[in-house]
């Protein structure tokens, strides 16, 4: 029997188990932040859950920054020339 990774989570019971393990792991790591003594280089790193907040903020900046870049870098829909291999012309009847 071959395991298909993409179909593994189709059963709700399996998905619930994986999510439960994920949330338990997140809770353990959250609680471990109280017990770990950090040897930091900068004072801001000593704040509670600094790395979690920093990671979320940087992720958000990357996502919203990509939307701004898309405005400047996006090409028109008919970017490819008519002589290019990738260009396609559809008649009105062929669109569906």
N, C-alpha and C positions, 0 to 999 in steps of 0.2 A: 504494500500500500504506500503510495507516494503522498507526502504531506504537502498540501498547497497552502502556503503561508497566507495568501490573500483570502482564502475561504475559511481559515481557522476561526476567525472572529464572527462568522455569520450566526453562530449559535449564541443566543443572549446569555446563557449561563457562563460560557467561556469569557465573554466580554466583561461580565460582572466580576469574575474572579480576577482578571487582569487589572481592571480599574481599582478593585479593592486593594490589591497588592501595591499598585502605584500610589494610592492615597495613603496607605500605611507607611510606605517608604518616605513619602513627603512629610508625614507627621513625625517620623523618627528623626529625619534630618533637621526638621524645625526644632525639635526638643534638644537635639545634640548641640545646637548652636548655643544653648545656655551652659553647656558643660565644657566646651572647648576653650582652652586658653590660647588666644592668638598672639603671635609675635609679629606685630604689624610694622610696616615702614612709615606709613602715614597715619595721622590721628583719625582721619575719617573712616579708615578700615575697621576701627574698633567698635563702631556703632552696631547695634543689634540688627542682624539680617542685612547688612550693607550690600553684600554680594548679590542677594536676591533682588533688591531694589535696583541696584546698579545694572544688573543684567536685563531686567524688565524695561528700564528706561532706555538703554542702548538698543534693545530689540525694537522698541517703539520708534526710536529715531531712524533706524534703518528702514523700517516699513514705510513710515510717512515720508522719509527722504526719497525713497524710490518712487513714490507717487509724484513728487516734485520733479525728479529727473525724467520721469516718463513724459511729462509735458514738453520738455525740451528735446528729448531724443526720439520721440515717437515718429514713425514714418507714416506716410499716407497709405491707404489701403491698396492703391494701384502703384506702389513703389517700383515694382519690376517693370522694365520696358517690355513692349509688345514682342520684341525679338528674343527676349530671354527665355530660357528653357522653362523656368518656373512660372511664367505668366500664363494666365488662363482667362479666356473670354467665354462668357456664357450667353447664350441667347435667352430670350424671355421664357421659352418653354423648358429649358434645361435646368432652371434654378431649383426646382423642387425635387 
